[in-house]
Amino acid sequence: MDPEEFPDFGPILEEACKEQLKEVLPENLLEPLQKGFSELFRLCQTPEDELILKKCFRVVRRAGIPLQIPKARVELPVLQILRLLHLGFRLGKVDSRFEIRINSGQRVPMLNGNPMPEDQWQEPMPCVLKHEALSVLYQSGQEALVYLENNPPDDKKQKILKQQFRKKLEPVFYGTVPPSPSRLLRPPTVPLGLSLFDQPEFPGDSMLTETSKQVLKLQEASQAPSLFNPEQSDLLRDFESTLVILLDISASTSEHSLFKVSQIACSSLMTLLRRKLKKTQIFVIPYNDLPSRPLETLEAFIPPAGTTNYEAAFASAQECIREEKKPGMVINLTDGLPDRIDKACRAGSWFPRRGISYSQIVFGHVDHQDELIEELMIREGLLPKPMNSSRFEKYISYFTQVAEACQGNQMVIWMVDLLPQALLALTDLSLATQWLLQDPVRAEELQQTLLIHEI
């Protein structure tokens, strides 16, 4: 999936919010809201214009329903204020030092009575934006808030609304292509154009160790090999190493056929790596209550069952790497928390002691869809940012404890379609890290750079 194919969650979430309002507001309150927003956003000529205009609203929740209300005042870069004035808005003063005058038909920003140099037009200034539609939206929004406070949706209606909300996002989270046995045996190609780490808009989060951050910089400067760099990838072709993929097949992966999607992702990665790397051993260890034996191929779907025993899976991965007697890398592909966080952390602490690079990919979030949707709404500005961690951040923090105990990397993804790319990005990073560490000179240089960075 290319970056331009990543879904934009904003419009999806906004559409879902509109659907909610249709269900809970009477027509006489809903119509002026819809008309006001339509009139305002019709003035926008580009997506960038819409982003600027959205900054002029705040989100207020009543009875669990988010409403966008115009801000009484807003701080915007002067350049963006000029753009909104060009689109047809008017400007009200807040700061007596700042105003915009018309000089020979041109708008000139003034500060303390003097024209502002253009190189200062990125500085934010407070202002009040005026437009008839904004006034209508403010009044209608206040009336809608009062109505929702006096007429909150009952629990049954709220449950239906949440179900509709999830229904819009589930195809994005879990994909639309059926994960068939033929796709496992002939898996789709993983694109080698750009690593997910070079795609800042990818749907998800990543947490990298300081070592990994430095390795990424070396890869970017072509001082470390990368499968994504044709001029450097041959350095990995004859590199001797062992990669173990820990594949979570606990009972929860039966939801939305997650176990099938993750197994196809592993098959896609193995197909690519065996074509690119001649001397890297690749194993998959499926695990639930106990780990399976290491597998070199996935010939049929392994059905899910049981719990998520990280401790036993970690021990199995370490034993597999020890037997191969080569630089080791482990990627844990999981949708669920370990049975025991403390035991998982203790078992994982042996990875760095044994020189094994560890990474984990957290995906699925089946039991935490509501928390994920809320998190995405916060990020899109449809909900206010909480004072403390959000519910989804608290959920992910348990996985983070394990990654930190392993001194490893973590990637949390919203879309299972990205599993092959996430696997490849972390594999590439792990390969480059181990390649550097096997050379005493490069390993020492990397360590020195990290020490300087820490100072």
N, C-alpha and C positions, 0 to 999 in steps of 0.2 A: 504494500500500500504506500503510495507516494504521499508526501506532505500535503499536496493540494487535494488529496482524497480524504484527508482526515475530516470527520464531521465537525461542523461548528455547533457546539452544544447550545450557544446562546439563543439562536432562533428556535431550536427545538424546545428549550425550556420556556422561552417567552410564549410560544404558541400554547404550551400546556397551561401556563398561567392564565392566558386568555380564555381557555376552555373552562378553567375553574371559575373565573368571574362570570361566565355565561350561566353557570349552574347556580350561583349563589346570589347574584344581583338581579333585581327587577329591571325590566326594560328601560324604565324612565331614568334609572341611574346608570345603566350600562351604556346606553346610546351616546350621551354626551362624552363619556370617557373614550369610546371608540372613535367618535368623530374628531375629538380634540387631538388624539395621538395620530390619527390618519392625516389630519391637516398639517401637523408639525413635521412629521417625517416625510411628507410629500415635498417639503422644501429642500430636503437633503438631496444632493446630487451624486454623492459618492458614499461608500461604506465608511470612510473616515469621517464624513460629516455626521453620520448616524452615531458613531462612537463619541464624538464631541457632544452631541445633543443629549446622549444618555447620561453624561456626567452632570447634567442639570436636574436630574431626578434623584430622589431617595426612595428607598423601599420601606414601607410601613406594613406590618402584619397585624391583622385583626382576625381572630378566630382561626388562625392558621392559614389565612389567605393573604398573599402578598399583593400590595397595591403600590404602584409607582406614583409618587406625588412630586410636583415641581418643588425644587429647593427655593427657599426665600432668597438666598444668595449663594453664589458659587465662585470658586477660584479656578481660573483657567489661564493657560499661557496667553499672552497678548495676541499671538498669532492666531490662536483658535477663537478668541473673541472677535477679531477682525473677520474671520471666516464666517461666523454666525451672523454678524452684521451684514455681510455681503449676501447671505441667504435670505435676509428679510427681517431679522430680529432687531429690537431696539435695546439700548443700553441705559440702565439706571445706575447712578453713582452710589458707591459705598465708601470708597476711599477718596477724600477730597483732593488728594494729591494727584489722582489718576483720572484722566478723561481722554476722550477721542474727539478731535476736532476735524472739521472738513476744511481742507486747504486746496484751492484750485481743483475741486472735484475729487480729491484724494483724502481718505481717512488717515489721520496722523495721530498715533498714540502720544499723549503728553504726560510727563511726570514732573511735578513741581513746576509747571509752567513751561517746561522745555521739551522739545521733541525727543522721544526715546530712540536711541540708536537701534538699528535693526538687529544687531547681535544680542540685544536684550529682550527681543520679542518672544523668547521662549520662557521668560520669567512669568510665573503665575501672578495674577492680580485679581482682587475681589471685585465682583460686580453683581448687578441684578439684571437678568435678561428679561425683556418684556415682549409679549406677544398676546394677542387676544385669545388664542387657543390655550396659552399657558394659564391665563386667568380662569378660563372655563375649566381646565383640567384641575386646577387647584381647588376651586369651589366644588366641583363634582366629586373630586377625590375625598374631600372632607365629609361630604354628605354620605358617600359610600362607606367611609370608616364608621360613621355613626350608625348607619344601617347594620353593618356587620357586627358591631358591638351589641346591638339590641336584638339582632336576629342571627345568631351564630348557626352555622350548619350543624345538624345533629351528627352523632357519631356514625350513623349508617351512611349519610351523604359524604362525610369526610373520607370514609373508607373507600367509597366508590371513586371519589376524586383521586385518591392516591393510587388506586388501581389503574385509572386512566392515565395518570402521570407516568407510572412505570411502563405501561403498555407502549407509550410513545418512544421510550428510551431503550427498552429491552432489545429490539432489533439492532440498535447501535452497539450495545454492550456485548451481545452474544452472537452477532453475525446472522447472516441470512442464507449462507451456503450450507446445505446439509453435509455433515461430516460422514461421508460414506466410506466403506471398506476400500473401495477403489482409490480414494484419495489418500488413504494410509499407505497403500502399496505403490502408488504413483503420486507422491506428494507434490503440491505446487512449489514452484521455484521461489526461493527467498531472494528478493532483490538486493543487489550489491551496490546500488547507486550511492546511498548515503546511510550512515549509521543513525540509529535513533538518538544517540547523544548529540548529533549535529542537527537535530530537528526540534527546535525549542517549542514548537506548537504541538508536539505529539501528545495524545490524550493519556496523561499519566504523570507520575513523579519519579524522580530518581534520587538516590542518596549514595554518594561515592566516597570512598576513603581518600585521604590525601595522596596516597600513592597512586591510586587510579586517576585522580585529577591530573597529576603530573604526567602520567603515561599518556593520557589523552592529548596533553599539550605537545609531548614529544611526537606523537603520531601526526598531529596537525602540522608540525614542522618537518615531517618526513625523517625524523630521527629515530623512529621506532616503527616496526612493520605493522601493516594493517591489511586485512582482507579487502577493505574498501578502497585501498590505494594500489592500483595495478603495478605501479613502479616499485612498491615495497612488499607486495604480497608473496613474491617468490622466496623471500627470506624465511617465511614460515613453512614452505613446502616440505623441507627436509628436517624440520624441527621436531625432535622426539619429545612427546608429551602424552599425558593421559587425561582425557576429559570424561568426567562422570556426571551424567544428568540424573538427578534424583526426581522421580516423577510421582507426584502425589496422586494416588488412585483411591483415596478414602471415599466413604459413602457419599459425601456432599458433592463430589464431582459428577454424580449421576444427573444432577440438576442441569438443565439446558445442554446436556451431552458434553459437559466440560471435559470429561475424561477422554472423549473422542477427539475433541479439538486439540487438547494438549498433546495427545499421542501423535496426531498428524503433524503438529509443529515440530516435535522431536524427530520424526521421520524426515521432514523437510530439511532440518538442520544437518542430520547425519548424511543425507544424500549430497548436500553441498560440500560439507567438510571432507568427505571421502574423495571428492573430486579435486579438492584444492590442497589437501594435506596428505602426504604420502606416509608419514611416520608418526602420526598422532592416533593413538588408540581411543576409540569412542565407545562408551558403555552407557546404557540406560538401566537404572535400578528403580523399578516401580516399587512403591511402598505404601502400606497403610498401617495395620497393627504391627507387621513385621516386613522387612524388605525382601524383595525377590532376589534371585541370583542375578548378577550382571548380564544384561542382554546386549548383543551386538546388532540386532535387527528387531523391528516390530512387524510381525507378519499378520497379526490379527489383533483386534481391540481387546485389551485386558479389562474385564468388567470391574467396576468399583465396589468396594465393601470396606467396612471397618473404620478405624480411627486414623489419626495422623501422628505416627511415632517418629518424630525427628531424631530422637536419641539413637534408636537402632539404625535408622537410615544413614546418619552421619558416620556411625561406626563402620557400616558396610562400605561406604564410599572410601573411607580412609584405608580400609583393608585392601580394597581393589587397587588403589593407587600404590600402596606399599608393595603389593605383589608385582606390579608392572615396573617398579623401580625407575620411574621417569618423573619429571616435574609434573605436579598434579593440579587439576582445576576441577571445581565442583560447582554446578549450578542447580539450585533447588527450585523446582517448578511447583508451586503450591497454591491451593485456594483456601487452605484452612489453617487455623492456629494449631500449634503442637499440643499434644495431650498434657504435657507439663513444660511450662516456659523455663523453669529453673533447670530441669534436666537437659532440655534442648540447649540452653546457654552453656552449661558445663561441657556437654559433648562437643559443641561447636568451638569451644575455646581451644581445642586441639588442632584445628585447621592451621592457624598461624604458627603454632609451635612446630608443626611438621612441614612448614613451607608450602602449604596448599592454598591456592587462591580460591576464595569462596564468594559466590553471588547467589542472590535469590530473586525470583520473580513472583510477585503476589498478584493473583488475577481472580476473576470470578465474582467475589463479593455477593454471592447469592443471598445470604442471610442478612446482608447489610445494604440492600439496594436503597432503602429510604435514606440511610445515612449518606450514601454516595451521592444521591440526587440532591440532598440538602447541601452537601459540600460543593457540588458543581454550581448550584444556585448562588451560594456565597461568592464563589469565584467569578461568576458572571454579573455580580452586583444586584441580583434579584432578591437577595436576603442580606441583612446587615452582618458584618463580620462579628463573631462572638468575642467576648472579652477574653475567654480562655480557649482552649483547644475545642474544635468541633467534635461531634460524636464520631465522625469518620476518622479524624486525626487520632483520637484516642484508640480506636480500633486498630489502626495501622501501627500505632506506637508499640504494640506487643510484638509484631513482626520485627520492628526496628531493634528491639532489645536483642533478638536472636542475631540479626545481622551484625550488630555492634560486638556481641560476644565472639562472633566468628571473625571479626575485623574484616568484614566483607562488604560488598556492594548490594544495593537493593533497588529494584524497579517495581513500582506499582502501576499497573495499567488498567484503564477503564474498559478496553475493548479486547476480547479474546482473539480477534482477527490479527492483532499485533504480536501474538505470541512468537511466531517464527522470527520476526525482526528483533524482538526483545532478546530472544535466545542468542541470535547471531551477534548483536551488539555487545552483550556481556561476554560471549565466547571470544570475540575479537579482542576485547580489552584484556581478558585473562591471558590469552595467548601472548599478547605483546608484553604484558607484565612478566610472565615467566621467561620469555625470551630475553628480556633485559636482565633479569635476575641471574640467569645462567652465565652471563659474561661478567667476570669480577670487576672489570673496569667500569662497564655501564652500570652495574649494580651499585658500585661505590658512588658514581656520579649522581645516580638517582637518590641515594640516601643523603648525599651532601646537599642536593637541591632541596630536599624535604626539610632538612635541618635549618637551612637558611630561611625557608618559607616560615617555619615555626618561630624562628627568632623575630 
